[in-house]
Amino acid sequence: MAFKVIIIGGGPVGLFLANGLQASGIDYVLFEKRSTIPPSTAFGIFLWPQVTRMMHQLGLLDSLRKVSHPMTGMIHSMPTGELLSSDTNFSKSYKTHGYPVVVTDRGSLAQVLLSGIDKPEERIHTGKQLTNVITRPDRVTVEFADGTSFEGSIVIGADGIWSTVRNQISQYAPDGLFLDNPYQASYQGVFGRAPLLEGITSGQGIEVHGDGWLIQAFPSQKETHLFIYKSIKTTNERVPFSPNVPEELIAEFANVRLTDNVTFKDLWNQRFAQGTANFEEGVVEMWHWDRIALIGDAVLKISPKQGVAANVGMESAACLTNKLAALLQNNPKPTTQEVSKVFSAYQCELEGKVSTWQRLSRFNLDSAVSKNGPRLEAMGAVAARVPAIVSRSFKFERVPFADQNAADMPWVH
Ligand SMILES: Cc1cc2nc3c(=O)[nH]c(=O)nc-3n(C[C@H](O)[C@H](O)[C@H](O)COP(=O)(O)OP(=O)(O)OC[C@H]3O[C@@H](n4cnc5c(N)ncnc54)[C@H](O)[C@@H]3O)c2cc1C
C-alpha cells in the first residue's frame, strides 16, 4: 500500500492539513462526522499573519480576502463607555510581517479551504463518524459508526476537543498518559453574530472590561462577532457547546456600552447566531502513539482571548507535513518506529511554542477582567511579544513560495 494519511475531522485544522499535505505531494483522505462541511457555527475567527502567509503560499489568499476583513486596531473601554485606549496595532501587521490579521466566519473559511482540495469527492468524506482505530505493524484501520472501514498508513486526529482519536490512542498507550479530559475551564463563554450597526467600524475591534468579565466585538466586512468571557470557578466538567443562551446569562451585559451609540443589547437583539460553552484550556502531555498523532484542539486548547488556537493548529499542520515529507522523500514505506520518531520530533518542535501562546492568552484574559479595571500595561506587554513569536512560525518547506510578501521583520522559516 502506498503511504496514505487518514485525517479525522474536517474543522479548520483538518482542512488546512489536507491542503498542506496535498501541496507537499503526500496522499491523504479526510473523514468528517457531520453530514456537511462547512458548519454553521456561531462565531467568527481571527487569522494571524502566520496563517495568512501560508494561505498565500497555498494559493488561497485571494479567496480568503473576498470573505474576510483586515483588522486595523482595538478600542478598550469601561462598561460606562469611558474610553481607556485606542490603537491601530493590527494595521501594522502588513509592514511588520507582510501579511494582515483578518477576521472571517468559520463557514467562509471552510469554503476557502475546501476550494483548494483537488478531487474532493475522492478525498473528503462526510457523514463518517470515527468509532475505532486499529493499529497494525505496517498500517492502520479506521472504523466508522455506519459500519464501514478504511485503511491507511497513519491517522491524524484533528477531531477537536472531545477527540475520539485521543480516546482510541489511550487503549494502546500506558495507563494515565492520555486522560479522559485533559482540559479545564476558568471562563464561561457566550458568542454570537450580529449585523454591523452604525457606529461600529469594520476592522476596529472593541473590548469592554468589567470586573470578572470581558466583552469583545470584532466587526468584519458584513457582521459583528460578539464574545463574552465570564470568570467561573475552575472546572474540568465537560460543558459542550450549546446553541441555547439563557436570558439570565446575558442580562447583566444588556446596557454595557460598546460605543457612544451602541449597547450590547442593541447588537444582541439583532443576532442571527448564538452559542455558549466553557472556554477550556490545556495542552495534552503526549501528542502521539504508534501510528496515530493528534493536532489542533484534540491536543491543545488556548483561551480564545488572543484568537490564536486554530492558527497554532494550522501552524502545527505545516510542521507535521514538513517532517512527514522529509521522511517520505527517501523512504516511501516507513516503519512504525520511523513514523513515531517523526511524531515525536513534531511534538518537541511545537510544545514550547504552544505553551507560550497558551500562557500569553490566559494572562492577557486575566489582565483584561481585573477588579480595578484592565491592566492595560500587562496586556501591552503581551502584545509586544507577539511579532517575535509570529516571525518564528513555520510554512510549508516543500511548497514553492517565490512571491512571499516583503516584511520588516524577517521570517525565521
Ligand atoms: C468562541 C471561540 C472563538 C474562537 N476564536 C478563535 C480565533 O479567533 N482564532 C483562532 O485561531 N482560534 C479561535 N478559537 C479556537 C478555534 O475555534 C479552535 O482552535 C479550532 O476550531 C480548532 O480546530 P480543529 O479543526 O482542531 O477542531 P474543530 O474545529 O473542533 O473541528 C473538529 C472536527 O472534527 C469532527 N469530528 C469530531 N469527532 C469526530 C469523529 N469521531 N469522527 C469524525 N469527525 C469528527 C467535528 O465534527 C469537527 O468538524 C475560538 C474558539 C472559540 C470557542
The ligand as a Tripos MOL2 file, in Angstrom:
@<TRIPOS>MOLECULE
LIG
   53    58     1     0     0
SMALL
NO_CHARGES

@<TRIPOS>ATOM
      1 C1        -15.7070   31.4410   20.8890 C.3       1 LIG1
      2 C2        -14.4280   30.9850   20.2680 C.ar      1 LIG1
      3 C3        -13.6900   31.8540   19.4810 C.ar      1 LIG1
      4 C4        -12.5040   31.4520   18.9010 C.ar      1 LIG1
      5 N1        -11.8060   32.3260   18.1390 N.ar      1 LIG1
      6 C5        -10.6550   31.9320   17.5560 C.ar      1 LIG1
      7 C6         -9.9240   32.8320   16.7230 C.ar      1 LIG1
      8 O1        -10.3110   33.9780   16.5140 O.2       1 LIG1
      9 N2         -8.7620   32.3850   16.1630 N.ar      1 LIG1
     10 C7         -8.2970   31.1190   16.3920 C.ar      1 LIG1
     11 O2         -7.2310   30.7840   15.8760 O.2       1 LIG1
     12 N3         -8.9770   30.2530   17.1610 N.ar      1 LIG1
     13 C8        -10.1410   30.6180   17.7400 C.ar      1 LIG1
     14 N4        -10.8360   29.7430   18.5090 N.ar      1 LIG1
     15 C9        -10.3520   28.3760   18.6360 C.3       1 LIG1
     16 C10       -10.7400   27.5660   17.4100 C.3       1 LIG1
     17 O3        -12.1270   27.5650   17.2600 O.3       1 LIG1
     18 C11       -10.2650   26.1440   17.5360 C.3       1 LIG1
     19 O4         -8.9180   26.1380   17.9070 O.3       1 LIG1
     20 C12       -10.4490   25.4190   16.2130 C.3       1 LIG1
     21 O5        -11.8120   25.2910   15.8840 O.3       1 LIG1
     22 C13        -9.8230   24.0490   16.3010 C.3       1 LIG1
     23 O6         -9.9440   23.4510   15.0570 O.3       1 LIG1
     24 P1         -9.8840   21.8800   14.9290 P.3       1 LIG1
     25 O7        -10.0280   21.6120   13.4750 O.co2     1 LIG1
     26 O8         -8.7190   21.3490   15.6780 O.co2     1 LIG1
     27 O9        -11.1570   21.3450   15.7470 O.3       1 LIG1
     28 P2        -12.6950   21.6120   15.4890 P.3       1 LIG1
     29 O10       -12.9380   22.9490   14.9410 O.co2     1 LIG1
     30 O11       -13.3790   21.2360   16.7570 O.co2     1 LIG1
     31 O12       -13.0750   20.5490   14.3680 O.3       1 LIG1
     32 C14       -13.0900   19.1730   14.6630 C.3       1 LIG1
     33 C15       -13.8720   18.4580   13.5750 C.3       1 LIG1
     34 O13       -13.8120   17.0520   13.8200 O.3       1 LIG1
     35 C16       -15.1040   16.4960   13.6410 C.3       1 LIG1
     36 N5        -15.1820   15.2820   14.4580 N.ar      1 LIG1
     37 C17       -15.2600   15.2050   15.8100 C.ar      1 LIG1
     38 N6        -15.3290   13.9190   16.2030 N.ar      1 LIG1
     39 C18       -15.2870   13.1660   15.0680 C.ar      1 LIG1
     40 C19       -15.3350   11.7600   14.8280 C.ar      1 LIG1
     41 N7        -15.4480   10.8710   15.8180 N.pl3     1 LIG1
     42 N8        -15.2710   11.3230   13.5480 N.ar      1 LIG1
     43 C20       -15.1630   12.2200   12.5150 C.ar      1 LIG1
     44 N9        -15.1300   13.5620   12.6920 N.ar      1 LIG1
     45 C21       -15.1860   14.0240   13.9550 C.ar      1 LIG1
     46 C22       -16.0420   17.6080   14.1040 C.3       1 LIG1
     47 O14       -17.3430   17.4420   13.5870 O.3       1 LIG1
     48 C23       -15.3500   18.8490   13.5710 C.3       1 LIG1
     49 O15       -15.7300   19.1640   12.2590 O.3       1 LIG1
     50 C24       -12.0270   30.1330   19.1130 C.ar      1 LIG1
     51 C25       -12.7630   29.2530   19.8930 C.ar      1 LIG1
     52 C26       -13.9550   29.6680   20.4670 C.ar      1 LIG1
     53 C27       -14.7320   28.6890   21.3080 C.3       1 LIG1
@<TRIPOS>BOND
     1     1     2 1
     2     2     3 ar
     3     2    52 ar
     4     3     4 ar
     5     4     5 ar
     6     4    50 ar
     7     5     6 ar
     8     6     7 ar
     9     6    13 1
    10     7     8 2
    11     7     9 ar
    12     9    10 ar
    13    10    11 2
    14    10    12 ar
    15    12    13 ar
    16    13    14 ar
    17    14    15 1
    18    14    50 ar
    19    15    16 1
    20    16    17 1
    21    16    18 1
    22    18    19 1
    23    18    20 1
    24    20    21 1
    25    20    22 1
    26    22    23 1
    27    23    24 1
    28    24    25 2
    29    24    26 1
    30    24    27 1
    31    27    28 1
    32    28    29 2
    33    28    30 1
    34    28    31 1
    35    31    32 1
    36    32    33 1
    37    33    34 1
    38    33    48 1
    39    34    35 1
    40    35    36 1
    41    35    46 1
    42    36    37 ar
    43    36    45 ar
    44    37    38 ar
    45    38    39 ar
    46    39    40 ar
    47    39    45 ar
    48    40    41 1
    49    40    42 ar
    50    42    43 ar
    51    43    44 ar
    52    44    45 ar
    53    46    47 1
    54    46    48 1
    55    48    49 1
    56    50    51 ar
    57    51    52 ar
    58    52    53 1
@<TRIPOS>SUBSTRUCTURE
     1 LIG1         1 GROUP 0 **** ****
